[in-house]
């Protein structure tokens, strides 16, 4: 089913782009720029494509300097803008992680020149190293966790800061269990945005794979 759903997502996205651009599927496939745009759209929707990373020119997060409250081992803050949203088990090459303290954990993107934002997208860690299954058979259930995966961030806020240093609330979320979260808001000029993590669904670390920002 996982393979079928991935194919369905790709086909559905391609069909939508064919309608929007008024081209046939064959024309989309044969045009390198259109095919690349399709691939980037799929990546933005959190569908992985082997050997392809986020190259979206509209993603302003890639221009930001990234800092954080702390980091776990080699899970550096700037990993959230390196374009990759998967890691091999035991590796920390493409995600940021930090120990959860009494004050939680935070990660911040800052721009030298303020940018206009109206959309922020976050991809959390959802424990892909763990085998997931749709069946309730006891043998398979012993390998997985029924319910929210421990690594997923549960409670968090997003705060923006303008060029004058004034803070502006963007989003406040409680009880999250989703890997991909998107927040749209009235456009504003910001010099930085901060993701403040108050709790996870069980993990002792805050974990984030990617943050994207759009005008």
N, C-alpha and C positions, 0 to 999 in steps of 0.2 A: 504493500500500500504506500509505503514511503516513496518508492521509485515512481509509482503512478502519480502521486500527488505532485512530485517535482516536475514530471513531464507535463502534467495538467497546468501547473502554474506557468511554465515556459510557453506552452502553446497558447494559453489564454492571454498572456502579456503580448506575445507576438501578434495575435489576432487583433488586439486593441490597437497596437501600433499600425498595423496594416490599414485599419479603418481610419485612424487619425490622419495618416499620411497618404491615404488613397492609393496604396500600392498592393500588389499581389504578394502572397507569401514567398513566391519564387524571387520576386524583385527585392524583397527585404533581405532574403538570404544571400543574394548575389551582390548586394551593395555593402561594402566593408564598413562604411560609416553608420549605416542603418543597423547593421548587425551588431556593431560595437555599442550603439545606443541601447539596443535591446538587452545586451549582456549587462550593461551598467544599470539598467532599470531593474533587472532581476537581482543584482547584487544589492541594490538599495532596498529591495523587499526581502532581504536576508536569505536569498537562495544562493548557495555557494556554487561557483564554477571553478573547476580545478585550474590552477595556474593563473587565474585572473583576480585582480584586486581592484578596489575602489579607485577609479581615475576620474571621478565626476568633477568636471571643472567648476560646477556650481557649488560644490561643498566648501564652504568658507572655513570649516574646522581645520582643513589641511594647511591653512595659512597661520594658524594660531600657535602660540607657545603654550605648552602644557605643563602644569605643576600639580602636585598633590600633597595631601597631608603626610603620606609616607608611601612606601612600596614594599612588596613582598618579594624577596630574592631578586630575580631579574625581571620582574613584572613592572617595567618602567611606565610612567604616566604617558609618555608620548606614543606608546603602543596603540592608544585609542585612535590615532590618526595615521597609522601606517598602511591602512588600506586592507588589512586582513582581519577576518572575524572567526578564525578557527585556530586551534593549537593541537598538536599531537599530544597524547596523554603524557603527563609529566613535564611538558614543556611550557614555558612562559614567554614565548617570543612575540605573541600578538595580542596580549591583553594586559591591562593594569590590574593589580591586586594590592590591597593594603589591609593590615590587621584592623578589625573592628575594635574600637575603644569605647569608653563610656560616652565620649562625644561623637561617636560614629567615625566616619571617614569622608574625605572630600577630594574631588578632582576639579581643576579649573583650567579653562581655555582663555587666553588673553591675547588681544590683538594690539599691535603697536599703533595702528590707526583704527579708530572705531568703525565698525561695520553695521549694516542694517540687517536685522534678523527678524524672521517671523515663524520659523520652524526649526525645531531641534529634534533629532532622532538619536535614540540610545539603544545599543545592543548589549544586553547583559550576558554574563556567562550562565548557561543553563545545564551544565553538567553533561556535555556531550561525550565525555569519557565513559559514562555509565550507559549500559544497554537499556534501551527503552522498548517496551512492547505494548501492543494493544490488547493482548489476551490476559485473562484473569487466571490462567492455569497456574497452580501453586509453584511449579518448577520455574516458570518464567518470572513470576511475581517476586521470588526470592532474590532476583538479580536487580530489580528496580525499586523505585520509590513511588508509591501511589500518592499523587497530589503534587503540590509545588515542589520543585527541585531545590535543595538546600542552597545552592550557589546563587540562585536568582535574588536580586535585591528586592526587598519587600516594601520598605518605607523610604521615601526620598523627597527632596525638594530641588527645584531649579531656581537659581537666583541670578539675575543679570545686574551688571553695574555699568552706568553710563560714564561718559568722559569726565564728568565732575565728581565721580566717586559715589554717587547716590545709588543705593540698592533698589532693585525692582523685582518683585516676585513674579515668576513665570509659571511654575507648576508646583503642586503639592500632591503627592500620591501615597496612599496607604493600602496595604494588602496586595501589592502587585505580585503576580506569579508569571508574567509574560517575559519572554526573552527580548522582544522588540517593542519599544514604546516610542510613540511619536507625540509631540506637543506643538500645536499651532497656536499662535497668538497674534495680537495686533502688532504690526511691524514697529520696531524700535531700534534706535541707534545705541550700540553697546560697545564697551571696551573689553568686557570679560563676561563669561558665564560660569557659574559654579554648580556642580552636582554635589549636593550634600546627602550622604547616605546615613540614615538613622538605624536601619536594621536589615537583615537578610532573612531568608526563609530557613535559616539554620547554620549556614556557614560562618566560621569565625573570621572570614575575610570578605571585604567588599571586592567585587570583581566586575570589570567592564571591558568588553571587547572593542566597542567603537562608539564614538560620538560624532554625529554629523550636524552641520549647521547650514541653514539656507535663508536667503533673503526673502 
